[in-house]
Amino acid sequence: MNKITAAITGVQGFVPKDVLSNEDLAKIVDTSDEWITTRTGIKERRIMKNGASSDMAVEAVKGLLEKTNTNPLEIDLVVLATVTPDYPFPSTANLLCDKAGLKNAWGFDLKAACSGFIYAISTGAQFIETGRYKKVIVVGVDKMTSILDYQDRATCVIFGDGAGAVLLEPNNEGLGVIDFILRSDGSGVEFLVQPAGGSLNPPTVETVEKRMHFVKQEGKQVFKFAVTNMAEVSAEIMDKNNLTSDDVDWLVPHQANLRIIDATADRMGLPKEKVMINIEKYGNTTAGTLPLCLWDYEKQLKKGDTLILSAFGGGFTWGAVYLKWAYNS
Ligand code: UT7
């Protein structure tokens, strides 16, 4: 019997309708379209004015079920990556299952910041590969505007809100998730963190006054780690699987900074045409970036295409996933 692999059989994204452009941000903090564009590649991002992460996730999941003609009652499991859950508990996956009518599913949240989607798809794939489950939904969603400090120009310009979801189903043609390399280094906490709101610094008047509930990032340090590790792990998964740059059809990189994406593509020997990029319109949506890329490029993907998904984020967390695309749109 052929080995069962976990194939993506559909992808759907959701972004809120409201747009926050670089020019809009220049009215709020001391920045400019020129600075943001040249340093990051971002022109605008979507912001969710009302609602929570689960509301974006539910839109993506409902669209996914519709386009794949899937009965919500057939979904076995939801693995949802986010750092901006609706509540500390219950989990956003839990709420999503209720809101999307996934009555027979259970689910859990997975927190790996910008690497959330690659951690989550690698996890979800295991339940398919064992033969235990037939339909697993993997979601990446973040409402970053809920933890952004609009007095901190170094962070508020880079993030946006968005969600994406994929359906994983068993495949016996060798398509789907083939391999992954996942890494973590908790010593990175000092460079990228939401300092308060957890058990170390529970909410107090002081934590609020000190603006400790917002994202804090030492951009230059994170950049250094990101640019090296994302490029290295992407090259490593190619070596491990004997893939040359000609074998790779698409790099699906985390959308944090165009300069990090370019460095990763260069390290892999890939030309620009093979790199998925949508950072200019959504910014960094944290766990949302990779499924939003797949959604945007879905029509260009062909059955059998070789994809490398790659990300780096808070933790630090990073890694790469090698997968073979399973359908033509
Ligand atoms: O996705 C999760 C992982 N995160 C990342 O991968 C992000 C990695 N880091 C980055 O992408 C970049 O470090 C940033 C885009 C965040 C910042 O770019 P940078 O080229 O590293 O800038 P910097 O932080 O070194 O700051 C350079 C200058 C500073 O001014 P001085 O000290 O040279 O006078 C900043 O104060 O740019 C200033 N600056 C700004 N100026 C205009 C910082 N933010 C802004 C801004 N507008 N928004």
Residues whose N, C-alpha, C, O or C-beta is under 5 A from the ligand:
A	BS01	UT7	D30 T31 S32 W35 R39 T40 C114 R153 A154 V157 G219 K220 V222 F223 A226 A256 N257 F312 G313 G314
